[in-house]
Amino acid sequence: LGIKYVQAHLPNCNPMDKEHFDEYVNCTIRAIEVCGMLGIENAVIHTGWMDGVTKEEYFEINYNALKPLFPAMEKNNVNVLIENSTKANMGEKYFFLTGREMKEFIEYVNHPLLHACWDLGHAIVGGHQYEDIMSLGDDLRAIHVHDNNGKGDEHVALFTGTVNIDEVINALIDSGYKGY
């Protein structure tokens, strides 16, 4: 029918959960393989979450969780995109709340198929958009578009909440965003 799938979401597993790490690796690799079969170039992933870790520990643990995915990413030519979240969802367990943190991690990992997905609804709760999108620059490969009241991650339709779509559109234009 001429439909092109432009992004997928990888399984929502926690690679920082040591008990289920092998399951995370196996199901995520399989999902990357399926993306390759379907011609899906971008697959969004939630990195791990855990209480009581520093940002440096968080980066190291998540880098080690992504390393087993690299061969599948390369073989199937699939970009894996880390996604921002919000303290409303994750509290202090997650460090990718800003574009700057995401860019820092992407540079830390330094793999040509690791990039970013910016979730508008998650960012609304944090009260920011423009600066974060600009921080991601050409590493921004996808966006998740939904709205909310600015207090919780409600995933409601665009224009039924508080997202400032003008700010988002201007950031996408100013950053040179080329994605869908």
C-alpha positions as CSV (number, residue, x, y, z in Angstrom):
1,L,0.0,0.0,0.0
2,G,3.0,2.3,0.0
3,I,3.1,2.8,3.7
4,K,6.5,3.7,5.2
5,Y,6.9,3.1,8.9
6,V,9.0,5.9,10.3
7,Q,9.6,4.9,13.9
8,A,8.9,2.1,16.3
9,H,9.2,1.8,20.1
10,L,11.4,-0.9,21.5
11,P,10.1,-3.0,24.5
12,N,9.8,-1.1,27.7
13,C,12.2,-3.1,29.8
14,N,14.5,-1.9,32.5
15,P,18.1,-2.9,31.7
16,M,19.2,-1.8,35.2
17,D,17.1,-4.7,36.6
18,K,19.9,-7.3,36.7
19,E,17.5,-10.1,37.2
20,H,15.8,-9.5,33.8
21,F,18.8,-8.2,31.9
22,D,19.1,-11.1,29.5
23,E,15.4,-10.9,28.7
24,Y,15.8,-7.2,28.0
25,V,18.7,-7.9,25.6
26,N,17.0,-10.7,23.8
27,C,13.6,-9.0,23.3
28,T,15.2,-5.7,22.3
29,I,17.6,-7.3,19.8
30,R,14.6,-9.1,18.3
31,A,12.6,-5.9,18.0
32,I,15.6,-4.2,16.3
33,E,15.7,-7.1,13.8
34,V,12.0,-6.7,13.1
35,C,12.5,-3.0,12.5
36,G,15.2,-3.9,10.0
37,M,12.8,-6.3,8.2
38,L,10.1,-3.6,8.0
39,G,12.5,-0.9,6.9
40,I,12.0,1.1,10.1
41,E,15.1,3.3,10.5
42,N,14.4,4.7,14.0
43,A,13.5,2.8,17.1
44,V,12.9,4.6,20.4
45,I,14.1,3.1,23.7
46,H,13.7,4.0,27.3
47,T,17.0,3.6,29.1
48,G,17.1,2.1,32.6
49,W,15.9,3.5,35.8
50,M,17.1,3.0,39.4
51,D,17.1,4.9,42.7
52,G,20.3,6.1,44.3
53,V,22.7,6.3,41.3
54,T,24.7,9.3,40.3
55,K,24.6,10.6,36.7
56,E,28.0,9.1,36.0
57,E,26.9,5.7,37.3
58,Y,23.7,6.0,35.3
59,F,25.6,6.8,32.1
60,E,28.0,3.8,32.6
61,I,25.3,1.3,33.4
62,N,23.1,2.4,30.5
63,Y,26.1,2.4,28.1
64,N,26.8,-1.2,29.2
65,A,23.2,-2.1,28.6
66,L,23.3,-0.6,25.1
67,K,26.5,-2.3,24.0
68,P,24.9,-5.7,23.4
69,L,22.5,-4.0,21.0
70,F,25.2,-2.5,18.8
71,P,25.7,-5.5,16.5
72,A,22.0,-5.8,15.8
73,M,21.7,-2.0,15.2
74,E,24.6,-2.2,12.7
75,K,23.4,-5.3,10.9
76,N,19.9,-4.0,10.5
77,N,20.8,-0.3,10.0
78,V,18.5,0.8,12.8
79,N,19.1,4.0,14.8
80,V,18.2,3.6,18.5
81,L,16.8,6.8,19.9
82,I,16.9,7.5,23.7
83,E,13.8,9.3,24.9
84,N,13.4,12.0,27.5
85,S,11.1,11.5,30.5
86,T,9.8,13.6,33.3
87,K,10.2,13.5,37.1
88,A,6.4,13.1,37.2
89,N,6.9,9.6,35.9
90,M,10.4,8.7,37.1
91,G,11.2,10.8,40.2
92,E,15.0,10.7,40.8
93,K,15.5,7.4,39.0
94,Y,16.1,8.7,35.5
95,F,18.6,11.3,34.1
96,F,17.4,12.1,30.6
97,L,15.0,14.9,31.5
98,T,16.7,17.6,29.3
99,G,18.1,17.7,25.9
100,R,21.5,18.6,27.3
101,E,21.6,15.4,29.4
102,M,20.6,13.3,26.4
103,K,23.2,14.9,24.1
104,E,25.9,14.4,26.8
105,F,25.0,10.7,26.9
106,I,24.9,10.3,23.1
107,E,28.4,11.8,23.0
108,Y,29.5,9.6,25.9
109,V,28.4,6.4,24.1
110,N,29.7,7.7,20.8
111,H,28.0,5.3,18.5
112,P,26.9,6.4,15.0
113,L,23.4,4.8,15.4
114,L,22.6,6.2,18.8
115,H,20.5,9.4,18.7
116,A,17.4,11.0,20.4
117,C,13.6,11.2,20.4
118,W,12.1,14.2,22.0
119,D,8.8,13.6,23.8
120,L,6.8,16.8,23.9
121,G,4.4,15.7,26.6
122,H,7.2,14.6,28.9
123,A,8.9,17.9,28.4
124,I,5.7,19.9,29.1
125,V,5.7,18.6,32.7
126,G,9.3,19.8,33.0
127,G,8.3,23.1,31.6
128,H,10.8,23.3,28.7
129,Q,11.0,22.6,25.0
130,Y,13.0,25.1,22.8
131,E,16.4,25.0,24.5
132,D,16.2,21.2,24.8
133,I,15.4,20.6,21.2
134,M,18.2,23.0,20.2
135,S,20.6,21.1,22.5
136,L,19.9,17.9,20.7
137,G,20.8,19.4,17.3
138,D,21.2,16.8,14.5
139,D,20.9,14.0,17.0
140,L,17.2,14.6,17.1
141,R,15.7,12.0,14.8
142,A,12.1,11.7,16.0
143,I,9.5,13.3,18.2
144,H,6.6,12.0,20.2
145,V,3.7,14.4,19.9
146,H,1.1,14.5,22.7
147,D,-0.2,17.0,25.2
148,N,-1.1,17.2,28.9
149,N,-2.0,19.7,31.6
150,G,1.6,20.4,32.6
151,K,1.3,18.4,35.8
152,G,1.2,14.8,34.7
153,D,1.9,12.6,31.7
154,E,-1.6,12.2,30.5
155,H,-1.0,11.6,26.7
156,V,-3.9,13.6,25.4
157,A,-4.4,14.9,21.9
158,L,-2.4,17.9,20.8
159,F,-4.2,21.3,21.5
160,T,-6.1,19.8,24.4
161,G,-3.4,20.7,27.0
162,T,-0.7,23.2,27.5
163,V,2.0,22.4,24.9
164,N,3.3,25.6,23.2
165,I,3.3,24.3,19.7
166,D,4.8,27.5,18.3
167,E,7.8,27.1,20.6
168,V,8.2,23.5,19.4
169,I,7.8,24.3,15.7
170,N,10.3,27.2,16.0
171,A,12.8,24.9,17.7
172,L,12.4,22.2,15.1
173,I,13.0,24.8,12.3
174,D,15.9,26.5,14.1
175,S,17.6,23.2,14.9
176,G,17.4,22.0,11.3
177,Y,15.3,19.0,12.2
178,K,14.8,16.7,9.2
179,G,12.6,14.0,10.7
180,Y,8.9,13.4,10.6
